[in-house]
Amino acid sequence: MKRNQKGFSLVAIILVICIILVCGVIYYSLTGSGTNLAEQNYSYEPISNGENAADGFYYNQLPNPAKIMYNTILGNIEQLKIGNGEIKFPDSVGESIKEINGSAEENYFQTAWDALALEHLDLFYIDTQNLSLSTRTTSILGYESYDFTLSPKDGNSYYSSTFNSKEEVESAIAKVNEIADNIVSNATGSTYDKVKYVHDWIVENVEYDNDDLDNNDNIYGTFVNKKVVCEGYAEALKFLLDKLNIPCVLVYGEGYDDNGNTEAHAWNYVQMDDEKWYAVDPTWDDPIYVGSANGILTNSKKYAYFLKGSDTFNKNHVSDGDVSGTGQDFKYPELSKEDYK
């Protein structure tokens, strides 16, 4: 009788161990074998504003799951450059979602990408319509885990129509930086002098695009093609001021003409030495700007929208922090009420 009891206990123990092992194998096979390339290859760190108040301005407003996605993408930029490399997000994204009682269905990726696009302007070779995020939810014994992977839509390429290879992308980035570095090398003097110089370069050298050209909304279009819409103007100003370590952020919203007509629009806020923020709209400061298909016209003089306070600027500009319509409402810096003097 005692021998039978011992035998039964030994069999039970063996069965329990086998069940645990099988469950473990199933779990790891479903969740990526417990190995995450993003975690192995990239250690993500929070961004500190430091001396430049614009550094990480939008990143720091993200919920934690989106922050991890933002940093994981930055750590795997080479996967984007080759055009079709997958980026597997770390398990900590899912853990962070559960910590804030969020849902895997919430668009943390789009929010992360919005912040990236506002702060890292050298991603101009990516067509956001070609980004595809796959989400897999696994539930084992009541425990849910999430698996997120970024890949090209339809298995094709992340690239916009202009680019076809990593070599072309890197050549384009180098060309943009070469032109921009040459511009800022001539920006000398006070902070005001430097801001004015890059503003004037854009206004004097760039033409508003009414022909819907490729890259008309990014810094490649501004510096290489020199023909863009408002986003290209605004992104160029930020890109140049970033190189000069002058705080500058992109702002999206609507512009109004004297007749109440509106258009989606982009401009900048710049922080000056008095630590106050002022608005700059290089598009509307371009004397040859003739508006959009909506028929909005402006007779702006060269500095009509240069370093303006809210009392002046907000008469015909209304900002909107939901830049992609996903519900993420980014907060913009508070403008000085008065114009810069």
C-alpha positions in Angstrom: 0.0 0.0 0.0 2.8 2.4 0.9 4.7 1.5 -2.3 1.6 2.3 -4.4 1.2 5.7 -2.7 4.9 6.6 -3.4 4.6 5.4 -7.0 1.5 7.5 -7.6 3.2 10.6 -6.1 6.2 10.1 -8.4 4.0 9.8 -11.5 2.1 12.9 -10.5 5.2 14.9 -10.1 6.5 13.8 -13.5 3.2 14.7 -15.1 3.2 18.1 -13.5 6.7 18.8 -14.7 5.8 17.6 -18.2 2.8 19.9 -18.2 4.9 22.9 -17.1 7.5 22.2 -19.8 4.9 21.8 -22.5 3.1 25.0 -21.5 6.5 26.8 -21.5 7.3 25.6 -25.0 3.8 26.7 -26.2 4.2 30.1 -24.6 7.6 30.8 -26.0 6.6 29.6 -29.4 3.6 31.9 -29.5 5.5 34.9 -28.1 8.6 34.8 -30.2 10.7 32.2 -28.3 11.3 34.7 -25.6 14.0 36.5 -27.7 13.5 40.0 -28.8 15.9 41.6 -31.3 14.9 45.1 -30.4 15.7 44.4 -26.8 19.0 42.8 -27.7 20.2 45.5 -30.1 18.9 48.7 -28.6 18.7 50.0 -25.0 16.1 52.8 -24.9 16.6 55.7 -22.7 14.3 58.7 -21.8 15.1 61.9 -23.6 16.2 64.8 -21.5 15.4 68.4 -22.6 18.9 69.6 -21.4 19.8 73.0 -22.7 17.5 73.0 -25.7 13.8 73.2 -24.7 12.7 71.6 -28.0 14.7 68.4 -27.5 12.2 65.6 -27.0 9.4 68.1 -26.8 6.8 65.8 -28.3 8.4 62.5 -27.2 8.1 63.6 -23.5 4.3 64.0 -24.0 3.9 60.3 -25.2 2.3 57.6 -23.0 5.0 55.0 -22.0 4.0 52.3 -24.6 4.5 54.9 -27.4 7.8 56.1 -25.9 9.2 52.6 -26.1 8.0 52.3 -29.7 9.5 55.7 -30.6 12.9 54.7 -29.1 12.8 51.2 -30.6 12.3 52.7 -34.1 15.2 55.1 -33.6 17.4 52.1 -32.5 16.5 50.2 -35.7 16.7 53.0 -38.3 18.8 50.8 -40.5 15.8 48.5 -40.9 13.9 51.4 -42.3 16.7 52.5 -44.6 16.9 49.1 -46.3 13.3 49.5 -47.2 11.8 46.2 -46.0 13.3 45.3 -42.7 11.0 44.3 -39.9 11.1 45.9 -36.5 9.9 43.8 -33.6 9.0 45.8 -30.6 10.1 44.6 -27.2 7.8 42.8 -24.7 8.0 45.9 -22.5 5.5 47.6 -24.8 2.8 45.1 -23.8 3.8 45.3 -20.2 3.6 49.1 -20.3 0.1 48.9 -21.8 -1.1 46.7 -19.0 0.6 49.0 -16.4 -1.5 52.0 -17.6 -4.6 49.8 -18.0 -4.5 50.5 -21.8 -5.6 48.4 -24.7 -3.6 46.8 -27.5 -6.1 48.3 -29.9 -5.1 51.8 -29.0 -2.9 53.5 -31.6 0.3 53.9 -29.7 2.3 53.3 -32.8 0.7 56.2 -34.7 1.2 58.5 -31.8 4.9 57.4 -31.6 5.3 58.0 -35.3 3.7 61.4 -35.1 6.2 62.5 -32.5 9.1 61.0 -34.6 7.9 62.9 -37.7 7.7 66.1 -35.7 11.2 65.7 -34.3 13.3 63.6 -36.7 13.0 65.3 -40.1 15.6 63.1 -41.8 12.9 60.3 -42.1 11.7 62.0 -45.3 12.3 58.9 -47.4 9.5 57.0 -45.6 5.9 57.1 -47.0 3.8 56.7 -43.9 1.1 55.0 -46.0 3.6 52.1 -46.5 3.9 51.4 -42.7 2.1 48.4 -41.4 1.9 47.4 -37.7 0.8 43.8 -36.9 -0.5 43.1 -33.5 -0.9 39.6 -32.0 -2.5 39.0 -28.6 -1.8 35.7 -26.9 -3.7 34.5 -23.8 -2.4 31.5 -21.8 -4.0 30.6 -18.5 -5.5 34.0 -18.2 -2.2 35.8 -18.9 -2.3 38.1 -22.0 0.8 39.1 -23.9 1.2 41.4 -26.9 3.4 41.1 -29.9 3.9 44.1 -32.2 5.9 44.1 -35.4 6.4 46.9 -37.9 6.8 45.8 -41.6 6.2 47.3 -45.1 2.6 47.3 -46.1 1.8 44.4 -48.5 5.4 43.2 -48.1 6.7 45.8 -50.4 8.8 48.8 -49.2 8.7 51.7 -46.7 10.1 54.1 -49.3 8.3 57.0 -50.9 8.2 56.9 -54.7 11.5 58.8 -55.0 13.7 56.2 -53.4 14.6 52.6 -54.3 17.6 51.5 -52.2 19.5 52.2 -49.0 22.3 53.7 -51.1 19.9 56.3 -52.5 18.5 57.0 -49.1 21.9 57.6 -47.5 23.0 59.7 -50.5 19.9 61.9 -50.2 20.4 62.3 -46.4 24.0 63.3 -47.0 23.0 65.8 -49.7 20.4 67.4 -47.4 22.9 67.7 -44.6 25.6 69.1 -46.8 23.3 71.9 -48.1 21.9 72.6 -44.6 25.4 72.7 -43.0 26.5 75.2 -45.7 23.6 77.4 -44.9 24.1 77.4 -41.1 27.8 78.0 -41.5 26.9 81.5 -42.7 24.4 82.1 -39.8 26.4 84.2 -37.3 25.9 86.7 -34.6 23.1 86.8 -32.0 20.3 84.3 -31.8 18.0 86.8 -33.5 20.6 87.2 -36.3 20.8 83.4 -36.8 17.0 82.9 -36.9 16.6 85.8 -39.3 19.4 84.4 -41.6 17.9 80.9 -42.0 14.4 82.4 -42.3 15.6 84.7 -45.1 17.4 81.9 -46.8 14.2 79.8 -47.0 12.0 82.7 -48.1 14.5 83.8 -50.8 15.5 80.4 -52.2 12.3 78.3 -51.9 9.2 78.4 -54.0 5.7 77.3 -53.0 4.7 74.2 -54.9 1.4 74.4 -56.8 2.2 71.4 -59.0 2.0 68.6 -56.3 5.6 67.4 -56.8 7.3 64.5 -55.0 8.8 65.4 -51.7 7.0 68.7 -51.6 6.3 68.4 -47.9 9.8 67.5 -46.5 13.3 68.8 -46.2 14.5 67.0 -49.2 12.1 68.9 -51.3 13.1 72.2 -49.6 16.9 71.9 -49.9 17.3 69.8 -53.1 14.2 70.6 -55.2 13.6 74.0 -53.6 9.8 73.7 -54.2 7.5 72.7 -51.4 4.3 73.4 -49.6 4.0 74.8 -46.0 5.3 71.6 -44.3 8.5 71.8 -46.3 9.0 75.4 -45.3 8.4 74.7 -41.6 10.4 71.5 -41.5 13.4 73.3 -43.1 13.3 76.1 -40.5 13.3 73.6 -37.7 16.0 71.5 -39.3 18.3 74.5 -39.7 17.6 75.8 -36.2 18.2 72.3 -34.7 21.7 72.5 -36.2 22.2 75.9 -34.6 20.9 74.5 -31.2 18.1 77.1 -31.2 14.8 75.7 -29.8 12.2 75.3 -32.5 9.1 73.1 -32.9 6.8 72.3 -35.7 3.2 73.3 -35.3 0.1 72.2 -37.2 -3.3 73.8 -37.5 -5.3 76.0 -39.9 -4.6 79.3 -41.5 -7.3 81.9 -42.2 -7.5 84.6 -44.9 -9.4 87.9 -44.6 -12.5 86.3 -46.1 -12.6 83.5 -43.6 -11.3 80.8 -46.0 -9.2 78.2 -44.3 -6.5 75.7 -45.2 -4.5 73.1 -43.3 -1.2 74.7 -42.5 2.2 74.2 -40.7 4.5 76.7 -39.1 7.0 77.0 -36.2 7.4 78.2 -32.7 10.9 79.4 -31.8 12.3 80.1 -28.3 14.5 83.2 -28.1 17.0 84.4 -25.5 14.3 85.8 -23.3 13.1 82.2 -22.9 9.7 83.1 -24.5 8.3 81.4 -27.6 7.4 83.2 -30.8 5.7 82.1 -34.0 7.3 82.1 -37.4 5.5 81.3 -40.6 8.1 81.1 -43.4 5.5 80.1 -46.0 3.4 83.2 -45.5 6.5 85.3 -45.4 7.4 84.2 -48.9 6.5 87.1 -51.2 5.7 84.7 -54.1 3.5 82.5 -52.1 0.1 82.4 -53.9 -1.9 80.0 -51.8 -3.5 76.6 -52.4 -6.3 75.1 -54.4 -8.6 76.5 -51.8 -7.8 79.9 -53.2 -6.2 81.4 -50.1 -4.0 84.3 -51.0 -1.7 86.4 -48.9 0.2 89.6 -49.6 2.6 88.9 -46.8 5.7 91.0 -46.6 8.9 89.3 -45.7 8.6 89.6 -41.9 4.9 89.8 -41.5 4.9 86.5 -39.6 8.4 86.5 -38.2 8.8 86.1 -34.4 5.2 87.1 -33.6 3.3 86.8 -30.4 -0.1 85.4 -29.9 -1.9 88.7 -30.1 -0.7 89.1 -33.6 -0.2 85.6 -34.9 -3.4 84.0 -33.6 -5.6 86.3 -35.5 -5.3 84.0 -38.6 -3.6 80.9 -37.2 -5.2 78.3 -35.1 -3.1 75.3 -33.8 -4.3 71.8 -33.6 -2.3 69.2 -31.6 -4.0 66.2 -33.1 -1.6 66.1 -36.1 -2.9 62.8 -37.6 -6.4 62.6 -36.3 -5.7 59.7 -33.9 -6.8 61.5 -30.7 -3.3 62.3 -29.4 -3.5 66.0 -28.6 0.1 67.3 -28.4 0.5 70.5 -26.4 2.4 73.3 -28.0 4.6 75.8 -26.2 2.8 78.8 -24.9 3.4 81.8 -27.1 4.5 85.2 -25.8 1.5 87.6 -26.1 3.7 90.3 -27.6 5.9 90.2 -30.7 9.6 89.8 -30.2 11.5 93.1 -29.8 
